[in-house]
């Protein structure tokens, strides 16, 4: 397969994921209205789940079909880091001031659980002398059930917080109906079609990524962390830009934090589907560096949510957003220079 063919397939799949991901978000919002769900909760759970479909289908394909676990772990952890880069970029599209300063403090729950789940993942990636890496349930590492438990507790805690603190807002929001001209059946059909496109494109992506790795002389962990992660996070980017155009800043931020939580829960599921043994012990150790980077970037976002600065750095980005973008760029540069 020629280089042009491999790159062409990669760009075609990335474009399909981006377009259908944006359509999924729109019709997911319509279904949320039709079923009576609030849009604040939509960003953190429904939209986050929908925009994580590429990571899910890519992970299943990489583990069960192509048998490249490094693509799976690299994609999921790389997607977490890329989502945080998108969060840093939100500052550029929010002229009034630092974006996180204008958001609900409730996002700190997503930040906190994200750091916990990332920490569990990094511990699972440590070499065998680590007590966590040595423990397993049949072929499943101990980190998998811990990740599921943390995700369920996170969803319950965030839901209860939103219901308690913003009951009046949600009640008002539920009364707004802007999709009466679109039927429930039509929205369901469009949602299903676009979901199939995203799943199919995500399933084929690992095979193309494997060819791309051979073409460029890079290892699979690097390709998964950079290229596959960038492609599978295109729906999150589309949702974020669309939400910002509507002035729904909390929807955009909630989608990004929620997507990271779901990505880590998916990582636990992939461990179950990987039968040779614990997934995190079957991949390259450099994935731990990606996990640590995600922890640092999430911590910076959390600090900005608490400190709530009023001015941007050089009128473009807040200091926190700038350092998040700088850390991502430095990590990618060093990874490429070292060829993974």
Beta strands, then each sheet from edge to edge (+ up, - down):
strand 1: 136-137
strand 2: 140-141
sheet 1: 1+ 2-
end
